[in-house]
Amino acid sequence: MAESTKKMGLIITVVVVSSLIITGTGIGIWLGVRASLHPEPGWTLDLTGKIQGGNTTITMSEILNLPSYKAEYEIRAKTNVVYLFQGAILANLFQDAITIDPTAENATFIASDDYQWTFSIDEILNNNTYILAYMQNNKYLDSYENDGNGYLWLVVPNYDEFDFNGQRCVKNVVEIYFE
């Protein structure tokens, strides 16, 4: 009886240890694949103008750690399209990640091609649906170098059914200027 109990204990131990190894390997592979889909964590967004302490940058990794918002946004321009966007809530970026000079009134979002759009800082602070999107339809946005439209998009909702918000949605944001 003691011999069969030892064998059973050994079999159970082998099964448990093997399961842990297989599960750990699977989790490691899953995390590795997930991490490989992640945007370049060292990529930086320039924050310039009226910022206490002077011009600075924020990394993609820091942006991804800010509180986020995920929702469908309809982008209306020449054509209307609906995308599921996820991104950092701008109000949190402005209040928690940087210290904006109290005399600053506006924030201008500047794309790599110099297209830009300006909002009052108060408007942004009072709206948790203005986001710096880093995901579209559950996929990370990609750089122009990889045939994407930039790592970050400024995305704002429509005010009503007649609002064409396309011009206020800036692709490939590379700088936010505070004035």
N, C-alpha and C positions, 0 to 999 in steps of 0.2 A: 504494500500500500504506500509506503513512504517513497519508494522508487517512482511510482506513477504520479504521486503528488509533486515530486521534484521535476519530472518531465513536463507536467502540465504547467507548473510555475515558470519553467524555462520557455515553453512555447508562448505563454501569455506575455512574458517579458520581451521576447523577440518580436512578437506581433505589435506590441505597444511601441517599442523603440523604432521599429521599421515604419510604423504609421507616423510617428513624430518626425522622422527623417524625411519621409515622402511629403508630408504636409509642409514642413519647413522649406523644403526645396521648391514646392509649388508656390508658396507665398513669396519666396525670394524671386522666383521667375516672374510672378505677377507684378511685384513691386518694381522689378527691373524693367519690364515692358512698359509699365505705367510711367516710370521715370523717363524712359526714352521718348515718350510722347510729350513730355513736359517742355514748354518753351525754354529757351536759353536762360537759366536762372541768373546769370551774371549780366544780362542785358540791362541797360539803364535808361530811365526817363529823366530828362533834364527838367529841373524846377528852378526858374529864374525870376528875376525882378525883385519885388518887395517881399523878401523872405528874411526873417530875423536870422542873423548869422551868415547871410550871403547866399549866393547861388549854390545849389546842391544837386544831388541825383538821388533817385530811389531805384533799387534793383527790382527786376521782375520777381525775384523770390520774396522780397518785402511786400510787393503789390499783391502777390498771391496769398499772403498771410493776413491781409486786411479783411474786415467783414465784407461779404459779397452779397450780391442780389442776382437772382436768376428769374427771368421771365421772358415771355414772347414780346417782341417789339415789332411793330409794323413800321417799315421804313418807306416813307412816301416821297417820291420824286417823280421822274418821268414815268416810272413803273412802280407799282407797290409790291413789296415783298415782306414776308413775315419770317423772322428768325428767332430762335431761342438763344438769347445771349446770357452770359454770366460774366460778372466783373466786379471789381472793387467799387464800393459805394464812394462816390467822390466826397460826400460830406465827411466821411470817416478819414479819408486821405487828408483833407484840408484841416481837420481838427486834431487828428491823432498822430499822423506821420510827419508833419512839418509844422513850423510855426510861421504863419503868415503875418507880415507886418500889419498892425491894426489900421494903418492908413490905406492899405490896398482895398480897392473897390471891385476890381474885375479880374477874371482869370481868362486868358486866351489860350486855347488849345491849338497847337501848331503841328501840322503834319510834315512829313519828310519832304513833300513837294511845295512847302510853304503855304498850303491852304490852311486857313485858320478860322476859328469862330470864337466869339467872346461872350461870356455870361457874367452877370454880376455874381460876386461871391455869395451874397445873401440868397440869391435864387438857388445856388447849388447847395448851400447849407440847409435850406428848407425843403430839400427834395431828395428822398432816399432812393429814387428810381433813376437818377442820373448816375451812370456808371462808366468806368473805364473798363470796357469789355476785353477779356482775354480768351473767352471761349464763345464759339458760335456753333449751335446745334451739337453741343457736347464734345466739340473738338477744339483744341487750342488753336488760336489764330497763329498764322505762320508769317514769317518775314517775306519781304519782296524778293530777297535772294532765293527763297524756296518757292517762288510762284504764289505767294500769299499776298494779302493786303495789309501787312503790318501786324506786329504783336499786340498792339493796343488800339482799340477804337473808342472814341467818345460816342456813347449811345444815349439818346434822350427819347422819352416817349412822346407820342402825339398828344397835343392838348385837347383835340376834339376830332371828329370825323373829317373835318375839312382842313386840318393842319398838315401841311407838307413839311415834315421834319427832316427830310433827307439832307438838306443843306447844313443842318445843325449836327449831323452825325459825321464826325471826322475820322477817316481811316488813317491808320499808321501814325498815330500821335507819338511824337518824339520829344515834345517840350510843352510844359505849361508855364506861361508867363503871367506873373501877377503884377498889376499896376493900380 
